[in-house]
Amino acid sequence: MRAVLNRADWVSLKVDRVDAEIWQQINRPHPDLRLADILDGIQTLARSYSGKLVSETMPASFCLSYPPHAKHTAEGAIKPLC
């Protein structure tokens, strides 16, 4: 997948949460998917990607009512590489 994405000039990634428990509740992913692996893959892509890389996060009302969740997501979704 990274080889395909590296050919694009602009890639947008959707990152709902960086807390695995909340991510499971929101996304209900396939049991074989692991959030840590996805976030590691994003970091790997970010290190090699030369185009514009952006992330999108859709706030969930139950997370916004508890500010530490929103702050944790904003700070942890994709750590800056510079």
N, C-alpha and C positions, 0 to 999 in steps of 0.2 A: 504494500500500500504506500509506503514512504516513497518508493521510486516513482510512482504515479504522481503523488502530491508534489514531489520536488520539481516536476515539469511545469507546474502551475505558477502563475505570477502572483496569485493571491489565494490564501487558504484561510477559511473561517472554521474554527473549532467550537463546538458547543460543550461547555462544561457547566453542568448544573450544580454540582457540589463536590467538595473534596473530602467530605466525611463519608466513609463507606456505608455506614448504616442509613444515613439520610439518602444517599445516592440510590441504595437498594429500594427504599420506599418510593422515591420519586420515579425512577426509571424502570423498575422491575426487570432488570436485565436477565439475559440467559444465565443459568447457574454457572456456566463455565467462565463467564467474564469476571475479571477482577479489576476494581477501580485502580489499584496501585499499578497494575500492568499498563492500563490505559494512560495514566498520568506519566509513567516512565516513557512510554512511546511518544507522548507529546513532547517531552523534554528531548528525546533523541531526535525527533523531527526538527525541533527548534534549533538544535545545534548545527544541523546540516542544511537547513532550508535558507535560500538566499532571497526569496520573495517576501511579500508582506504577509505576516502571520498574525491573525487576530483571534480573540476568543469571545464568545457570546455566553452570557449567563442570564437565565430567566429567573428572577426572584420568585420564590414561593412564599405565599402569605404566612405559613406557619414558621418559616425560617426568619422572615423579616420581623416577626413579633419577638424574636429572641436574637438581639443584635450580635452576640458572639458567633452565631452560625453564619450570618452575612459577612462579618469581618473575616472569619476563617476562610470562607470561600474566596473572597476578594484577594486575600493575601496568598492563598495556596494554590489557586487554579493553575497558573503557569508562572513559575518563578523567573524573573528577568535574568537574562544571560549576560547582560552588560553591567 
